Amino acid sequence: MARTYLIRTFGCQMNEHDSERIAGLLESDGMEATDDLESADVVVLNTCCIRENADNKLYGHLGHLKSLKDRNPGLQIAVAGCLAQKDREMIQQRAPHADVVFGTHNVASAVTLLDRARAEGPVMEILEESEAFPSALPARRDVPWAAWVTIQIGCDNACAFCIVPSVRGREISRAPGEVVAEVERLATAGTIEVTLLGQNVNSYGRDITRRGPLFSSLLRSVGAVDGIRRVRWTSPHPKDLRPETIDAMAEVPAVCEHLHLPLQSGSDRILAAMHRGYTAERYLQKLASARASVPDLAVTTDIIVGFPGETDDDFAATLEVVAEAGYDSAYTFLYSPRTGTEAATRTADFVAPEVVAERFDRLKVVVERSALARHQARIGRVEEVVVEGSSRKDASVLTGRTRQNKLLHFPSAPLGAGTFATVRVTGAAPHHLRGELVAVTARPRHRSRIPVSAAE
C-alpha cells in the first residue's frame, strides 16, 4: 500500500505554489494525497513568517502533531517554507519531534530528506540560495483549469517591515523562453488561466539584461499562448510599475483587468521610513495612469496600520489616499514586528495596540465604502466568470470569478469547475457580487488532475 501525505500551507501564493511542487515530488515518489490527518504517513507544514501569528499557528499545529506522533511513531513531520528558513534551530528546539526542517531554497530535496530522516533520525537542511529554479520541479495542481507560474524568486528591495529578502534571497529571474514553454505545456493540458508569480514581478528580467525589466514583453508572450484566456500576476511594487506594463495590460486581451498595487501607507513620512521608494502623490499618479489606459480596471491593495512612529496625522493621510484611490478591495494588516527587520528595532516608536485597533476599524469602513460603491456600479452588467464550484453556504449557488478577480455568486444547476459562463449582476456586497446565469459559453477543457511537470 502506498504511503500517504498531507500538506498544510500558510502564507502567500508563492507558498501555495511551493506546496504544489512538494506534492508533485511526493507523488513522483509513489505517495498518495490524503485529507485525513489521522491516517497520513507524512505531514508537511509549509510555513510563512510575514505575520507574528504565523509563528503561533505553526507551533499550535506542531503541538497537535506531537500527540498524533506519540500514537503513531511512524508518522513523519516536515516543516518547510519561510519560517523554517528563518527560525531553523528554534523549530528543532521547540519541536524536536519534527523529522525534517528545510527552507525555501531546497524544496527539491523534500523526498531525499524524508528518506534520510527515516534512516538517520531528524534532519535539518537550509540552503542560502536555490540550486535550481524551482519551476523545474513537478507540481500537483488541485485546480486543473488554473495554474501558478513562477517567473522570479527573491527580492532586492529593503522595505523596513519585510522579512522576505532574508528568507527568499536575492532576485533571480527565470529565462523568458522557459516561462513561455511552461505556459504552453499547461495550455496543452487544458489550463485556461495562469498567474505569474514573483516577489516583485514587475522588476522581472532586471537581472537578465541591462536594458531594464522584461515584464511587459513577458506579459505579451504569455498572453499570446493559444488556449490561455486569462493572465494574472502578483505581486508588483509601485515604484517599478512602468508605462510599458500598463500598455501591455491594455493591449493584450488575455491579461485581466485587475491590478494589485500595494500602498502600505498614505503618509510620505511613513513611506520614507518604510523605504518604499515613492510618495503618495507618485503612487496616485501611477494609479491614475493605469486606470486611464485599462478600461474597467479593478484595483486592490495592501495597507499596514500602526507602523512604528505612525501618528494621527500619518494615519489621516492614509485615509485620504485610500478614499481618493477608491479601491475595489484591500488587504489590511496590523503592523507585526518581525525579528531581523529594521522596523522591529524601533521599539520606542511602537504604536499602542488599542490605538492600532481603533485605526484599523476606521480604515475598514473607508475601504468597504469604496468597495461597495464599485460593486453596486456593476449591477445590471453581464460578467464573464469561470466557475470555481458551489458556494460553501448553499450548494444550489455556484461561485465564479470575473476577469476583475471578483467573486460572483449565482443560483444554477451544477456546472463543472472551469466552465466559462456569462452572469448578469443583480446585487452587490463589499466582498462579492450576486447574479443570475445568462448562458454557459465554454465547458472545461482540462484533461486531468495528474501532476504536471515543468521540466518535461
C-alpha positions as CSV (number, residue, x, y, z in Angstrom):
1,M,0.0,0.0,0.0
2,A,1.3,3.5,-0.9
3,R,2.3,5.9,1.8
4,T,0.1,8.9,2.2
5,Y,0.8,12.6,2.7
6,L,-1.0,15.7,3.7
7,I,0.3,19.3,3.2
8,R,-0.9,22.3,5.1
9,T,0.1,25.7,3.6
10,F,0.4,29.0,5.3
11,G,1.0,32.4,3.6
12,C,1.2,33.7,0.1
13,Q,0.7,32.4,-3.4
14,M,4.4,31.6,-3.6
15,N,4.0,29.2,-0.7
16,E,0.9,27.7,-2.3
17,H,2.9,27.0,-5.4
18,D,5.8,25.6,-3.4
19,S,3.3,23.2,-1.8
20,E,2.2,22.1,-5.3
21,R,5.8,21.3,-6.0
22,I,6.3,19.4,-2.8
23,A,3.1,17.4,-3.6
24,G,4.4,16.7,-7.1
25,L,7.7,15.4,-5.7
26,L,6.0,13.2,-3.1
27,E,3.6,11.7,-5.7
28,S,6.5,11.1,-8.1
29,D,8.0,9.1,-5.3
30,G,4.8,6.9,-5.2
31,M,2.9,8.6,-2.3
32,E,-0.8,9.4,-2.4
33,A,-2.6,12.5,-1.1
34,T,-5.0,12.2,1.8
35,D,-7.3,14.7,3.7
36,D,-7.2,12.5,6.8
37,L,-4.7,13.8,9.2
38,E,-5.1,10.8,11.5
39,S,-4.0,8.3,8.8
40,A,-1.3,10.3,7.0
41,D,2.2,8.9,6.9
42,V,3.8,12.2,6.1
43,V,2.6,15.7,7.2
44,V,4.2,18.8,5.7
45,L,3.7,22.2,7.2
46,N,4.7,24.8,4.6
47,T,5.2,27.9,6.7
48,C,5.0,31.7,6.4
49,C,6.8,34.3,8.6
50,I,5.3,37.5,7.4
51,R,2.9,37.9,10.3
52,E,3.5,37.3,14.0
53,N,0.6,34.9,14.3
54,A,2.2,32.7,11.7
55,D,4.6,31.5,14.4
56,N,1.7,30.8,16.8
57,K,-0.1,28.8,14.1
58,L,2.9,26.7,13.4
59,Y,3.7,25.8,17.0
60,G,0.0,25.1,17.6
61,H,-0.1,22.6,14.7
62,L,3.2,21.1,15.8
63,G,1.8,20.6,19.3
64,H,-1.2,18.8,18.0
65,L,1.1,16.7,15.7
66,K,3.2,15.6,18.7
67,S,0.3,13.9,20.3
68,L,-0.5,12.3,17.0
69,K,3.0,11.1,16.6
70,D,3.0,9.7,20.2
71,R,0.2,7.4,19.0
72,N,1.7,6.7,15.6
73,P,5.6,6.7,15.8
74,G,5.9,6.0,12.1
75,L,4.4,9.4,11.2
76,Q,6.9,11.8,9.6
77,I,6.6,15.5,10.2
78,A,8.3,18.0,7.9
79,V,8.4,21.8,8.4
80,A,9.2,23.8,5.2
81,G,9.0,27.3,4.0
82,C,9.8,30.8,5.1
83,L,9.6,30.2,8.9
84,A,11.8,27.2,8.5
85,Q,14.3,29.3,6.6
86,K,14.3,32.0,9.3
87,D,13.9,30.0,12.6
88,R,15.7,26.8,11.7
89,E,17.3,26.0,15.1
90,M,14.3,27.3,17.1
91,I,12.0,24.9,15.4
92,Q,14.2,22.0,16.2
93,Q,14.4,23.2,19.9
94,R,10.7,23.8,20.3
95,A,9.5,20.8,18.3
96,P,12.2,18.0,18.5
97,H,9.5,15.6,17.2
98,A,9.8,17.2,13.7
99,D,11.6,14.8,11.4
100,V,12.7,17.2,8.7
101,V,13.2,21.0,8.6
102,F,14.0,22.5,5.2
103,G,13.9,26.0,3.8
104,T,12.7,27.9,0.7
105,H,15.7,27.1,-1.4
106,N,15.7,23.3,-1.2
107,V,12.2,22.3,-1.9
108,A,13.7,19.9,-4.4
109,S,15.2,17.9,-1.6
110,A,11.9,17.1,0.2
111,V,11.9,13.3,-0.7
112,T,15.6,12.8,-0.1
113,L,15.4,14.5,3.3
114,L,12.4,12.4,4.4
115,D,14.2,9.2,3.3
116,R,17.3,10.3,5.3
117,A,15.2,11.0,8.4
118,R,13.7,7.5,8.3
119,A,17.2,6.1,8.3
120,E,19.1,8.5,10.4
121,G,16.7,10.5,12.6
122,P,15.8,14.2,12.5
123,V,17.3,16.2,9.6
124,M,17.7,19.9,9.0
125,E,18.9,21.3,5.7
126,I,18.7,25.1,5.0
127,L,20.4,26.5,1.8
128,E,21.1,30.2,1.4
129,E,20.4,30.2,-2.3
130,S,18.5,28.0,-4.7
131,E,20.5,25.4,-6.5
132,A,18.0,25.2,-9.4
133,F,15.0,27.3,-10.4
134,P,12.0,25.8,-8.5
135,S,9.7,25.6,-11.5
136,A,11.9,22.8,-12.9
137,L,10.1,20.6,-10.4
138,P,6.9,18.6,-10.9
139,A,3.7,20.1,-9.4
140,R,0.4,18.6,-8.3
141,R,-2.3,21.1,-9.0
142,D,-5.7,20.8,-7.3
143,V,-7.2,23.3,-9.7
144,P,-6.7,22.0,-13.2
145,W,-8.0,25.0,-15.1
146,A,-5.7,27.5,-13.4
147,A,-2.0,27.4,-12.6
148,W,0.7,29.4,-10.8
149,V,3.8,30.0,-12.9
150,T,6.8,31.3,-11.0
151,I,8.8,33.8,-13.1
152,Q,11.1,35.2,-10.4
153,I,12.2,34.3,-6.9
154,G,13.7,36.6,-4.2
155,C,13.5,40.3,-3.7
156,D,16.2,43.1,-3.9
157,N,14.1,45.7,-2.1
158,A,14.7,46.7,1.5
159,C,11.3,47.5,2.9
160,A,11.8,48.1,6.7
161,F,8.9,45.9,7.7
162,C,9.5,42.9,5.4
163,I,11.4,39.7,6.1
164,V,11.0,38.3,2.6
165,P,14.5,39.2,1.3
166,S,16.0,37.3,4.2
167,V,14.1,34.1,3.6
168,R,13.7,34.2,-0.2
169,G,17.1,35.7,-1.2
170,R,18.1,38.0,-4.0
171,E,16.0,38.4,-7.1
172,I,16.6,35.7,-9.7
173,S,14.5,35.8,-12.9
174,R,13.7,32.7,-14.9
175,A,14.5,32.8,-18.6
176,P,11.6,34.1,-20.7
177,G,11.7,31.1,-23.0
178,E,11.3,28.7,-20.1
179,V,8.3,30.6,-18.7
180,V,6.5,30.6,-22.1
181,A,7.3,26.9,-22.7
182,E,5.8,26.0,-19.3
183,V,2.6,28.0,-20.1
184,E,2.4,26.3,-23.5
185,R,2.6,22.9,-21.8
186,L,-0.1,24.0,-19.3
187,A,-2.3,25.2,-22.1
188,T,-1.9,21.9,-23.9
189,A,-3.1,20.1,-20.7
190,G,-6.2,22.3,-20.6
191,T,-5.2,25.2,-18.4
192,I,-7.0,28.4,-19.3
193,E,-5.7,30.8,-16.7
194,V,-2.2,31.4,-15.4
195,T,-1.0,33.7,-12.6
196,L,2.6,34.9,-13.0
197,L,4.3,34.8,-9.6
198,G,7.3,36.7,-8.1
199,Q,8.1,38.7,-5.0
200,N,8.3,41.8,-7.3
201,V,7.1,40.7,-10.7
202,N,7.3,44.0,-12.5
203,S,11.1,44.0,-11.9
204,Y,11.3,40.7,-13.7
205,G,14.3,40.4,-16.0
206,R,16.3,43.2,-14.4
207,D,19.0,40.7,-13.6
208,I,19.0,39.2,-17.1
209,T,19.5,42.3,-19.3
210,R,20.9,45.8,-18.9
211,R,18.0,47.2,-20.9
212,G,15.7,47.1,-17.9
213,P,12.8,44.9,-16.8
214,L,11.3,42.5,-19.3
215,F,7.9,42.0,-17.7
216,S,5.9,43.8,-20.3
217,S,7.3,41.7,-23.1
218,L,6.7,38.5,-21.0
219,L,3.0,39.5,-20.5
220,R,2.7,39.8,-24.3
221,S,4.3,36.5,-24.9
222,V,2.3,34.6,-22.3
223,G,-0.9,36.3,-23.4
224,A,-0.3,35.1,-26.9
225,V,-0.2,31.4,-26.0
226,D,-3.1,29.5,-27.7
227,G,-5.6,28.3,-25.1
228,I,-4.7,30.8,-22.4
229,R,-7.7,33.0,-21.9
230,R,-6.7,34.8,-18.6
231,V,-3.4,36.0,-17.4
232,R,-2.9,37.4,-13.9
233,W,0.2,38.5,-12.0
234,T,1.3,39.2,-8.5
235,S,2.8,41.0,-6.6
236,P,4.2,44.2,-8.1
237,H,5.9,47.1,-6.4
238,P,4.5,50.6,-7.2
239,K,8.0,52.1,-7.8
240,D,8.6,49.6,-10.6
241,L,5.2,49.9,-12.4
242,R,6.3,51.1,-15.8
243,P,4.2,52.6,-18.7
244,E,5.0,49.6,-21.0
245,T,3.5,47.2,-18.4
246,I,0.3,49.3,-18.4
247,D,0.3,49.3,-22.2
248,A,0.6,45.5,-22.2
249,M,-2.3,45.2,-19.8
250,A,-4.4,47.4,-22.1
251,E,-3.4,45.8,-25.4
252,V,-3.2,42.1,-24.6
253,P,-6.8,40.6,-24.5
254,A,-5.8,37.7,-22.2
255,V,-4.4,40.0,-19.5
256,C,-7.1,40.5,-16.9
257,E,-8.4,43.9,-15.8
258,H,-7.1,43.7,-12.3
259,L,-4.1,45.5,-10.7
260,H,-2.9,44.7,-7.2
261,L,-0.8,47.8,-6.2
262,P,0.3,47.7,-2.6
263,L,0.1,51.2,-1.0
264,Q,1.2,50.2,2.6
265,S,0.7,53.8,3.8
266,G,-0.6,57.2,2.5
267,S,1.8,59.2,4.6
268,D,5.0,60.3,2.8
269,R,6.9,60.3,6.2
270,I,5.9,56.7,6.9
271,L,6.6,55.6,3.3
272,A,10.1,57.0,3.6
273,A,10.6,55.2,6.9
274,M,9.4,52.0,5.2
275,H,11.9,52.6,2.4
276,R,9.1,52.2,-0.2
277,G,10.7,54.5,-2.8
278,Y,7.6,56.5,-3.8
279,T,5.4,59.2,-2.4
280,A,1.6,59.2,-2.0
281,E,1.3,61.6,-5.0
282,R,3.5,59.5,-7.2
283,Y,1.5,56.4,-6.2
284,L,-1.8,58.1,-7.2
285,Q,-0.3,59.3,-10.5
286,K,0.6,55.7,-11.4
287,L,-2.8,54.5,-10.4
288,A,-4.5,57.2,-12.5
289,S,-2.3,56.3,-15.5
290,A,-3.3,52.7,-15.2
291,R,-7.0,53.5,-14.9
292,A,-6.8,55.8,-17.9
293,S,-5.2,53.2,-20.1
294,V,-7.0,50.0,-19.0
295,P,-10.8,50.2,-19.3
296,D,-12.8,48.8,-16.4
297,L,-9.7,48.2,-14.3
298,A,-10.2,46.8,-10.7
299,V,-7.6,47.9,-8.2
300,T,-6.7,46.2,-4.9
301,T,-4.0,47.0,-2.4
302,D,-2.2,46.2,0.8
303,I,-2.1,48.6,3.8
304,I,-0.3,48.4,7.1
305,V,-1.8,50.1,10.1
306,G,0.4,51.1,13.1
307,F,3.9,51.1,11.5
308,P,6.3,52.3,14.2
309,G,6.1,56.0,14.6
310,E,2.7,56.4,12.8
311,T,0.9,59.4,14.2
312,D,-2.7,60.5,14.0
313,D,-1.7,62.8,11.1
314,D,0.1,60.0,9.3
315,F,-3.0,57.8,9.6
316,A,-5.3,60.6,8.5
317,A,-3.1,60.9,5.3
318,T,-3.6,57.1,4.7
319,L,-7.4,57.5,5.0
320,E,-7.3,60.4,2.5
321,V,-5.3,58.4,-0.1
322,V,-7.5,55.3,0.4
323,A,-10.6,57.4,-0.1
324,E,-9.1,59.1,-3.2
325,A,-7.9,55.7,-4.7
326,G,-11.3,54.1,-4.3
327,Y,-10.1,50.6,-4.1
328,D,-12.2,47.5,-5.1
329,S,-10.8,45.8,-2.0
330,A,-7.8,45.9,0.3
331,Y,-5.8,43.6,2.4
332,T,-5.4,45.5,5.7
333,F,-2.8,44.4,8.3
334,L,-2.0,45.4,11.9
335,Y,1.8,46.1,12.0
336,S,3.6,43.0,13.3
337,P,7.3,43.2,14.2
338,R,9.5,40.6,12.6
339,T,12.8,39.8,14.1
340,G,15.5,40.6,11.5
341,T,13.8,43.6,10.0
342,E,14.7,47.2,10.5
343,A,11.3,48.3,11.8
344,A,11.3,45.7,14.5
345,T,14.3,47.5,16.2
346,R,12.2,50.7,16.6
347,T,10.6,49.5,19.8
348,A,10.4,53.1,21.2
349,D,8.1,54.0,18.3
350,F,5.7,51.1,18.5
351,V,2.1,52.3,18.5
352,A,-0.2,51.3,21.4
353,P,-2.3,48.2,20.4
354,E,-5.6,49.9,21.3
355,V,-4.7,52.8,19.0
356,V,-3.8,50.5,16.2
357,A,-7.0,48.5,16.6
358,E,-9.1,51.7,16.5
359,R,-7.3,52.9,13.4
360,F,-7.8,49.5,11.8
361,D,-11.6,49.7,12.3
362,R,-11.7,53.2,10.8
363,L,-9.7,52.1,7.8
364,K,-12.0,49.1,7.2
365,V,-15.0,51.5,7.0
366,V,-13.4,53.6,4.3
367,V,-12.2,50.5,2.3
368,E,-15.6,48.8,2.4
369,R,-17.4,52.0,1.4
370,S,-15.5,52.3,-1.8
371,A,-15.7,48.5,-2.5
372,L,-19.4,48.5,-2.1
373,A,-19.8,51.6,-4.3
374,R,-17.7,50.0,-7.1
375,H,-19.7,46.7,-6.8
376,Q,-23.1,48.5,-6.9
377,A,-22.0,50.2,-10.1
378,R,-21.8,46.8,-11.7
379,I,-25.4,45.9,-11.1
380,G,-27.1,45.2,-14.4
381,R,-23.8,44.4,-16.2
382,V,-23.2,40.9,-17.7
383,E,-19.9,39.5,-16.5
384,E,-17.8,36.6,-17.8
385,V,-17.0,34.2,-15.0
386,V,-15.0,31.0,-14.6
387,V,-17.0,28.6,-12.3
388,E,-15.0,27.6,-9.3
389,G,-17.6,25.4,-7.6
390,S,-20.5,25.5,-5.2
391,S,-20.9,28.2,-2.6
392,R,-19.8,27.0,0.9
393,K,-23.1,28.2,2.3
394,D,-25.5,26.9,-0.3
395,A,-24.9,24.0,-2.7
396,S,-27.5,25.4,-5.1
397,V,-25.5,28.5,-5.6
398,L,-22.3,28.5,-7.8
399,T,-19.3,30.7,-7.3
400,G,-17.5,32.2,-10.3
401,R,-14.6,34.6,-10.6
402,T,-14.7,37.6,-13.0
403,R,-11.8,38.9,-15.0
404,Q,-11.5,41.6,-12.4
405,N,-11.0,38.8,-9.8
406,K,-14.3,39.4,-8.1
407,L,-16.4,36.5,-6.7
408,L,-19.8,36.3,-8.2
409,H,-22.4,34.0,-6.7
410,F,-25.4,32.8,-8.8
411,P,-28.0,30.1,-8.5
412,S,-27.6,27.3,-11.0
413,A,-27.7,23.6,-11.7
414,P,-24.2,22.1,-11.2
415,L,-21.6,23.2,-13.8
416,G,-18.1,21.7,-14.0
417,A,-15.4,23.7,-12.3
418,G,-13.5,25.6,-15.0
419,T,-16.7,26.3,-17.1
420,F,-17.0,29.7,-18.6
421,A,-20.4,31.4,-18.2
422,T,-22.0,34.8,-18.5
423,V,-23.8,36.1,-15.5
424,R,-25.9,39.2,-15.1
425,V,-25.1,41.1,-11.8
426,T,-28.2,41.7,-9.7
427,G,-26.8,42.5,-6.3
428,A,-23.7,43.7,-4.5
429,A,-21.9,43.5,-1.2
430,P,-18.4,44.8,-0.2
431,H,-16.7,41.5,-0.8
432,H,-18.7,39.8,-3.6
433,L,-21.4,40.2,-6.3
434,R,-24.7,38.3,-6.8
435,G,-26.2,37.5,-10.1
436,E,-28.3,35.3,-12.4
437,L,-27.0,32.9,-15.1
438,V,-27.3,34.1,-18.7
439,A,-25.5,31.4,-20.6
440,V,-22.8,28.7,-20.5
441,T,-20.2,29.8,-23.0
442,A,-17.5,27.1,-22.7
443,R,-17.1,23.8,-21.0
444,P,-13.9,22.8,-19.2
445,R,-11.1,21.6,-21.4
446,H,-8.6,20.4,-18.9
447,R,-7.6,16.7,-19.2
448,S,-7.0,15.5,-15.7
449,R,-5.8,16.3,-12.2
450,I,-2.5,14.5,-12.5
451,P,0.8,16.2,-11.7
452,V,2.1,18.5,-14.4
453,S,5.9,18.7,-14.7
454,A,7.5,22.0,-15.8
455,A,10.6,20.1,-16.8
456,E,9.1,17.7,-19.4
